[in-house]
Amino acid sequence: MDGIAAIETITRNCYRSFARFRNAELLDDGRIFGVMSHMPIPFFSGIATTNLGADDVVPVMDRFRAQQCPFRWWITPSTRPEGLEAILKANGMRHAYDAPGMAADLTTLDLDVPLAANVTIRQLAHVDEMPHYFTVFIPAFSIPAGDAVVWRDAYEQIGFGDGVAWTHYVAFLDDQPVATTSLLLDGALGGIDNVATLEQARGRGIGAAVTRAAMRYARDHGATQAALQSSDLGYRVYRGLGFVEYCNLRLYDWRPSYQLSSRA
């Protein structure tokens, strides 16, 4: 598939994987695709793609808000209706960030690059190994420490090991965890997510190495493409790994606290 299709597909696949959570509701009626996971942070619920009329947007928002479920709404190249962003803003959603959507052809890349002698990469095999991951992930993304229990619960529900949709990686520098990435594998497409490197370990190629490990796993398990959204910090790294920018992704989110603050 082309790059934009890969980027939009991996967003849908992400939400499809979250539909495995207890009490989750998959939203897929041909006009919208998303999930209401009932997790208490927006990352795990949202709308990936829409083909709606302007009058149909607010009822979708109200479905989440009625259950006080924080959620995200992605605006991608194929999103409809026109003017969706203005509707979301006018009805209480907030712009979270923009990100370049990128994709890479795994069949043409050299992914077998040796690691530095003092760097090791581990694919996590059990939820009890997640503290290594959180040592990097929580501070790198400025995530409230209390949210770690939510992330742990989410990934425990998805599971670990070959045959599971998500795999997680930690890079160690002199036996200390310094970088992470996660891979969502669905057939011929791999999604790269949660790439982070602690500040003191940046500039040594470790973030690239742990991302390459996830890409190699995807390739070795049948994927021909990888897709991701890039941060400003990671953009040059991803370009160096063979990713090409295809589109801009714009993200809005809603939390119950937004509703409370608007009433204050």
Beta strands, then each sheet from edge to edge (+ up, - down):
strand 1: 25-28
strand 2: 32-36
strand 3: 46-50
strand 4: 71-75
strand 5: 94-105
strand 6: 119-123
strand 7: 166-173
strand 8: 176-186
strand 9: 189-197
strand 10: 225-229
strand 11: 244-254
sheet 1: 1+ 2- 3+ 4+ 11- 5+ 10- 9- 8+ 7- 6+
end
